[in-house]
Amino acid sequence: MNRLTMRVAALLAITTAAVTAAPGAAQARPVRPELETMAGVGQVTLTGDRQDGDHVWFAVAATNAGGRLWYRHLSPEGAVRAAGWADVTCLEVTGNVALLAATVPDGVDGIRNHGFYLKLTDNATRPDDLVFIQTLNGSEPPPAYCVDPDVQVPGWPHYPVQIGGYTVHGD
C-alpha cells in the first residue's frame, strides 16, 4: 500500500472505532459511507471583471478524509499573482459532481484565513466545468465545510477546464 492509502485506511479505522464507541457522534455528523475522491490538474482562463485573461491552475489530490489543493494564478503575461497550497477540509461527491473546500494555512503565500470552494463537474469526454469562490484574508478562519458556489453566489462564472482535467469518484 502506498502512504496515502495507508493513511486513509488508518483514518477510516479511527473514525469507525470512534463512531462505534460513541453513537451520539455519528448522529452529530453523518459518516459518508464510501471513499470519495477527486484528483487531477487543470487550467481555466478567467473572464469578465475577474482579472480577464488570467490563467488559474488547480491541482487536487483529495479524499473525503482530507488531501491537498495546489493553486497557481498567472497574469496573461505569465507573471505569478499567487501560488501555494491549501489543506482539503471537505470533499463531497454526488455522481460526477464534486464540492471541495480547502483552507490555506496562515502564512502560505503571505495569506491569512483564506479558503477555496470549488464545484467541479467531471464531464469525462468533454471539458470539465469548474466554478470557484474564495474567502480573502478575513479576520476569522474560513468555513471548513463544503459550499456550493452556485448556491452561495448564483450566476458566478463557470469555466471550462482548458488544459488537463479531473476525475471524481463517489456514491
Disulfide bonds with the S-S distance in Angstrom:
Cys90-Cys146 2.14
